[in-house]
Amino acid sequence: MSVPAGLREEGKLKVLTVANDLLHYTKTICNNEKYFPKRIRWISTYDIVKYTYKLVDSIVFANAIKVENEEDFKRRYNFQKTAYELTFVLVNRINLAYMEQNIDGHKMEVWSEKIYAVQYLLRNWINKDKERFNKK
C-alpha cells in the first residue's frame, strides 16, 4: 500500500534520487539522434555520460560510509567533494554540447536545473555532515 502524497516525507538522501534522475535524463538526451547524430555521438556524449555515472557513484560511495570517527568523516567528505566537483564539470560539458549541437533551449534549461538541484542537495548534505561531526 502506498503512502498518500500529503503524508509522505522527504527521504534521508534525496540527493541520490535527484542524481539518478539526472543520470536518466542525461542518457535520454545523449541517446537522442536529433541532438547528437550517430556519427559524432561518442565524441560528444562519452564524457558527459561517464561523469554523470561517476557523480552518482560518488554519492553512493559516500552514503555507504558510516561515520564513526574522523577518518570515516574524511573518506565520506572526499566522495561528497568529488561528486560536487563533478557537477561543475558537467555544467561545462553540457554548455559545450549546447554550443556545438542543436539542443533545444528548454531541454538545456531542464538539464541545467537538474545539475543545480544535485549541487544544492550535495552542499546541504556536506554542511549537515560537518555540523554533525563537529558536535561529536
Rosetta blueprint (number, residue, H / E / L):
1 M L
2 S L
3 V L
4 P L
5 A H
6 G H
7 L H
8 R L
9 E L
10 E L
11 G L
12 K L
13 L L
14 K H
15 V H
16 L H
17 T H
18 V H
19 A H
20 N H
21 D H
22 L H
23 L H
24 H H
25 Y H
26 T H
27 K H
28 T H
29 I H
30 C H
31 N L
32 N L
33 E L
34 K L
35 Y L
36 F L
37 P L
38 K H
39 R H
40 I H
41 R H
42 W H
43 I H
44 S H
45 T H
46 Y H
47 D H
48 I H
49 V H
50 K H
51 Y H
52 T H
53 Y H
54 K H
55 L H
56 V H
57 D H
58 S H
59 I H
60 V H
61 F H
62 A H
63 N H
64 A H
65 I L
66 K L
67 V L
68 E L
69 N L
70 E H
71 E H
72 D H
73 F H
74 K H
75 R H
76 R H
77 Y H
78 N H
79 F H
80 Q H
81 K H
82 T H
83 A H
84 Y H
85 E H
86 L H
87 T H
88 F H
89 V H
90 L H
91 V H
92 N H
93 R H
94 I H
95 N H
96 L H
97 A H
98 Y H
99 M H
100 E H
101 Q L
102 N L
103 I L
104 D L
105 G H
106 H H
107 K H
108 M H
109 E H
110 V H
111 W H
112 S H
113 E H
114 K H
115 I H
116 Y H
117 A H
118 V H
119 Q H
120 Y H
121 L H
122 L H
123 R H
124 N H
125 W H
126 I H
127 N H
128 K H
129 D H
130 K H
131 E H
132 R H
133 F H
134 N H
135 K H
136 K L
